[in-house]
Amino acid sequence: MTQDTLATVPPDALPERPARRLTAATVKLFAIRNSMLLVMAFVILYFVVSSPLFATVNNVQSILLAAAPFALIAFGQTLVILTGGIDLSVGSVIALSAMVAAWVSLRTPDQLWIAFAAAIGAGIVVGLINGLLVAVFNVPPFIATLALLTGASGLAYVIGNGAPINGLPASYGDLAKFELAGLQFPVIVMIVGFVILAVVMRRTIFGTRIYAIGGNAEASRIAGIKVPRVLLSVYVISGGLAAISGILLSSRVIAGTPSLGSGYELDAIAAVVIGGASLMGGRGTMWGTLVGLLLIQTLNNGLDLLLVPSYWQSVIKGVLIATAVSVDVYASRRRR
């Protein structure tokens, strides 16, 4: 039937589209696909009802500010996990970059960009070593990054002779205090980083190759993808983002602390997993990671307001991670 013929047919003579039926299976599928968003909505509603301090502008800003440093390492961790790897060194990279930035800033107080560039360079070097071990020497990612976790942490203590570096220029803290449109600089960096990486993963060949390698590295290699180059890139990006996180955290306290970032790698991995990424690689999104991260930070903030002890917070977080993984496994079986 041509377009002209359709134009002459009365509207009531055209076949009606079948109405979409809201079935139990449809509702169940929607709940599985959006489980973390539903959990997030429930958590927010609970804290809004339980604490009058939760639903305030200042508290929302506090949640975003606390999430910003974690977001950068979680975004980098997402890239690595999508390839089927893991990066345990990011917490130590935070400490190393903070110590490098602090040490250099004492020697170039009028040119802090040199200190920040040196810190990012340190993170990139650690990421490069991780990438070479994994991509070139075929060392399992867990072992390679565990070795760098220990080594980078040791270097952070070496730089400060086992102690924090204090007495930094007052301008060192201006980075964390800078605001634009009511948003502090770390939050702005988080938003910009999310937008850039989300576009890269959805709209570029590089993002497609990351998903392909995570799905089947050997098939990707046969298809002509230079797998070692892509693996090297994701570990370098992860190291660089962790270094930026270290700079932002040290700027908030105007000091370099060798223990800074300790355990952050576990929270980053938790955010990625809660956001729906598979530890086997090939499945996950930046949006999911952001939701997982904000869920963790919202839980931490709300439970603090309700004066819940820290050990119970750890229990709740563990249950959440286990639930997220269980839902992911169940959804994968349903898809198969």
TILO-350930 format. One record per residue (C-alpha): x, z negated, y; residue in one letter. Coordinates in pm, whole numbers, plus 50000, padded with zeros to 5 digits. Layout:
XZYa ...
This chain:
500005000050000m 501505010950334t 501634991350658q 498975014150814d 496655008850517t 497054971250543l 496154972850911a 492754988450825t 491854963350554v 489584935050675p 491304901050674p 488784887050426d 489604914950180a 493304905350156l 494304883949857p 494754847549941e 498094831049881r 497924804749610p 497844770149766a 500774747649686r 499644719249468r 501054684649522l 501714673349168t 503424642549030a 506344664548921a 506734678249275t 506734643349426v 509234631449166k 511574660849233l 511374654649609f 512164617749558a 515214625949341i 516584651649585r 516114628849886n 516664595149717s 519344582849959m 517284592550264l 514364573150120l 516614543150050v 517984546050405m 514464545850550a 513514515550340f 516674496550441v 516124503650811i 512464493350790l 513374460950612y 515984451150872f 513714460551163v 511074436751028v 513544409450929s 515714407851241s 514704413651605p 518354421051688l 518594450951455f 516514476951638a 518424475251968t 520564500952143v 523624478552135n 523284472851762n 522874509951688v 526014516351891q 527794489451691s 526804506151362i 528034540151481l 531284525451615l 531954507651286a 531154539351092a 533414562651294a 536834554251138p 535314554150788f 533614587350859a 536874605750915l 538444594550588i 535124599850405a 534934635750532f 538474642150412g 537684625150082q 534664648050043t 536864679050058l 539204664649795v 536404653249563i 534704687149588l 537814702449430t 537614677349146g 540364654849283g 540574621249456i 542714606849736d 543554570149700l 546244570849969s 544004572850278v 543914535150336g 547704533450342s 547874564350564v 545724545650817i 548244517250822a 551264540450833l 549884561651117s 548944530551317a 552464516551279m 554084549751368v 551894553351678a 552644517451785a 556394520651725w 556684553451918v 554434541852203s 556804512952278l 559554538852333r 557414564152523t 554864542552711p 554234569652971d 553724597352716q 551354583252456l 550474617852331w 553884618152163i 553004586351975a 549644600251866f 551174633351761a 553834614951556a 551124594251385a 549084625051293i 552274641751173g 552954612050943a 549484615450793g 549934652650741i 553274646950567v 551684622350325v 548864647050262g 551394674750208l 553264654149948i 549964646349775n 549074683149774g 552444693949637l 552284668549356l 548774679149258v 548864716649323a 552454725749238v 553664699348993f 550234694248829n 550354656448862v 546844641648810p 545334634149154p 544694597749064f 548374591948977i 549794612549265a 547714595949536t 548134561449382l 551904566049416a 551494575849782l 549144546549840l 551954523149737t 554714542449912g 552914547050244a 551894510550248s 555514500450195g 556664523150478l 554104507450712a 555684473250649y 559194487550682v 558454501551030i 557394467351158g 559884447350950n 556964431750770g 555104421951087a 552554437651325p 553774456251634i 552334440451948n 552994443552320g 551794479452341l 550984495452680p 547514486952809a 546754524252825s 547044525252445y 543604509352425g 542004534252667d 541404558352380l 538924535352207a 537294525052538k 536624560252667f 532904568552684e 530954600552735l 527154601352769a 527004565652643g 529014573352330l 532424558052271q 535334580852187f 535494572051812p 531804580951775v 532384613951957i 535264621851722v 533034613951423m 530284637251546i 532684665551629v 534464661751295g 531164662451108f 529924693751286v 533184712751236i 533564704050868l 529874710050794a 530154745050942v 533414751350755v 531874741450423m 528654761450469r 529784791750666r 533384800150578t 535254815250286i 537464784350276f 534424762450206g 533194786149938t 536584785049768r 536574747049765i 533224746749586y 534424773749346a 537564754449251i 535554722749194g 533124741948974g 535784759148764n 539404760548875a 540474784848602e 537674809248677a 538564806949047s 542174815148966r 541094845448761i 538834856449049a 541884858149276g 541544825249464i 544914809549538k 544024775749397v 547304757549483p 547014768149847r 543444755149875v 544314722349701l 547304717749931l 545054723750233s 542414697850141v 544994670450085y 546704678750415v 543334677350596i 542544644150428s 545884629550539g 545444642150894g 541944627650926l 543124594250789a 545894594051051a 543384599951331i 541324571251192s 544444549151202g 545034558051567i 541434549551663l 541514516351478l 544854505851626s 543644515951972s 540724491851940r 543054462251879v 545994476152087i 548434468351808a 549944482951495g 549064463351181t 550664471750845p 547614458950654s 545194480450855l 542954502050637g 543434481550321s 540624490050080g 539144516550307y 539704543150042e 537144525949818l 534484525650090d 535194562350162a 534774571449795i 531604550349780a 530134569150079a 530874602749917v 529364592449582v 526294576349739i 525854608349941g 525364627949619g 528784643149555a 529944646349196s 533304631349104l 533684660948868m 533834683949169g 531834713949286g 528834695349426r 528364676049749g 527864680750122t 529144666550449m 525564657150535w 525264637050216g 528534619150290t 527334610550642l 524074596350503v 525994575950243g 528354562750507l 525594553050751l 523704536350467l 526714514650383i 527344505550747q 523654498450809t 523614475350507l 526744457350627n 525354453250976n 521874442050870g 523154417450611l 525514402550870d 522594397751107l 520694380050830l 523764358250762l 524064369850401v 527424358350254p 530074385450213s 530224381249836y 526524389449806w 527094419550026q 529664431949775s 527174427149493v 524504446849678i 526964474749758k 528024476549393g 524414479349278v 523834506849534l 526824526949409i 525764522949045a 522224533849133t 523474564249326a 525644575549035v 522784570248788s 520434591049002v 523094618149029d 523574619448650v 519804620048593y 519314648048849a 522114668348688s 520444665648347r 517104676048496r 518734706848653r 520364716648322r 
